[in-house]
């Protein structure tokens, strides 16, 4: 089904841009409320609201009675103001979700991958295209034009430098998703997306500076500085996988050696090597099963988990020493497990200094929510 709708661009005055963003971010409000929050005069507010109404971007939805007894129309974004898409390409599956510009989910889909894909493969891109088709068929044309797409993937983000550091696999995403002509499709690092989500919706709300550290199949760090995501000159800020490892008088660092050591595959190799030959049951098949065994009191499983938590803590200590974030949020399939938290905190205190360390509040939804939020913010910027 063709659900394409032309996404108009608008030349809005500054006052109208401010009103549009306030309604999208903070929700429905009356003119007096908006005037007070945005410090706009009544005549300026009237002009701004008239322009937004003329363009079909805002609409009244009933009235509210104020302290003086007078009623005022409550405004929100119009139902056809537009929507955005967030797409997550993960190691084991892909997900897509459509949201209105004011943050309401209007469609979602997911597809499993037949095997783990630590990088963006053609199979993963094909699955992402299928999930996007499903979501767009669900949304149809009821919510206005598609205005922006952000794809969260285990790669470097789209940058003005041309992406010379990005690995193969992401170049064909824009064409594969088959969105309407003119709709921007941007690739963003998945860990950065999760950091954005925790900053906007999760445990790092109102934090001006923090680090989000993901540990799972791969590792990565998202850094928020002065309330904004830090990207770096090449879009590669937080690529903890590239920290020199191992590093000693007897060993030479290997490229991405730290990610290999801290990733789930190496964890399970160490688990298999440490598992007793008899009397301890079968070796856990994956990290989830290992943590379940540790939580259930299995001694060997707990020793393996504790050792891995110590290693994670050393990475966290390195991040603390470099940027002194004040708050570290752990995420990822392994990192957000509560069993690692106490040992990570102990290791950080031992090697650096006492820093607040907690697990993310959004679970495995963080990456997709971050992609959606970035898409919505960029859409509002382009409309204004």
C-alpha positions, 0 to 999 in steps of 0.5 A, a space after each residue: 500500500 502506498 502511504 506516501 504523503 508529501 512532507 511540506 517545509 515551512 518558513 515559520 516565524 520564531 514565535 510559531 516555532 517556539 509554540 510548535 516545539 512546546 506543544 510537541 515536547 510538553 503536551 497540550 496547553 492553552 494560549 495563556 499557559 504558552 504565553 507565560 512559559 515562552 514569554 510571548 505577548 498576547 498579540 504575538 501568541 495570537 499571530 503564532 497560533 493563527 499561522 500554525 492553525 492555517 498550516 494545519 499543524 495545531 488544533 483545539 481539543 476542548 477547553 480548560 477553566 482557569 483560576 479566574 473562572 474563564 475558559 480557554 481553548 486547549 491546543 495540541 498538535 493536529 492529528 495530521 501534523 506528521 510523524 516519525 520513524 525509529 528503527 533499531 537494528 540489533 544483533 538478534 533482531 530489528 524493530 521499528 516504531 512510528 510516533 506522532 510528533 508529540 510522542 504517541 506511538 501509532 505503530 510498531 513491528 519487529 522481526 527476528 534474525 535467524 542468527 546473531 549479526 554483530 554488524 549491519 548485514 544485508 539480512 539485517 537491512 532486509 529485515 529492517 525494510 520489512 518492519 518499516 513496511 509493516 509499520 507504514 501500512 499500519 499508520 497509513 495516511 491518518 497521521 500526516 506525512 512521514 517527516 524523519 527516519 532515524 536508524 539506530 545501528 551498531 555503527 558510527 553515525 551519519 556525519 558531514 565528513 562522509 562517514 569514512 570510519 563507518 563499516 560496510 553495511 549501512 550505505 544501502 539503508 536509505 534506499 532499502 527502507 523505501 520511504 517517500 522521496 525527500 524524507 531524511 534517513 539518518 543512521 545513528 549509533 545505537 549506544 548514543 540512541 540509548 543514552 539520549 533515551 535515558 537522558 530524556 525519559 529514563 534514570 538520567 532525566 535532568 542530568 547535564 552530564 552522564 555516561 551510558 555504558 552498554 555491555 552485551 554482545 558488543 560494548 560502547 559508551 554514550 556521553 551526554 555533556 552539558 545536556 547534549 550528546 557528544 559525537 566527536 570529530 568523526 562521530 566516534 566519541 565513546 567507541 570504547 571498543 577501540 581502547 588499547 587492550 590488552 596493555 602490559 609489558 608482555 602483551 600488545 594491544 589488539 584492534 577492538 581487543 577490549 570489545 572482544 574481551 568484554 563481549 558476550 561471546 568471550 564471556 561464554 567462552 570463559 564460562 565454559 572453561 570454568 565450568 566443572 566437568 561433572 556434577 554441575 549440570 550443563 554449561 549455560 547456553 548463553 549469557 541470559 542462562 548464565 545470569 539465571 544460574 547465578 541468580 539461582 545460587 549456582 556457585 560457578 555461575 556466580 564466580 564467572 558473573 562476579 569476575 565479569 562484573 569486575 572487568 566491566 567495573 574496570 571499563 567504567 573506572 576508565 570512563 570515570 577517570 577520563 570524563 568524570 561524568 558524575 553518573 554512569 548508567 549501565 545498559 545492554 543485555 549484560 550491563 543492565 543486569 542487577 547482579 553486576 551492579 555491586 561489583 562494578 561500584 566496588 571496582 570503580 571506588 577502588 580504581 577511581 573515585 566514588 561515582 554514582 553508578 546505576 542501571 538504565 530504567 528503560 530496559 531493551 526499549 532504550 535504543 528504539 526510544 532514543 531513535 524515535 526521539 532524535 527523529 522527532 527533534 530533527 523533524 521539528 527543527 526541519 519544520 521550523 
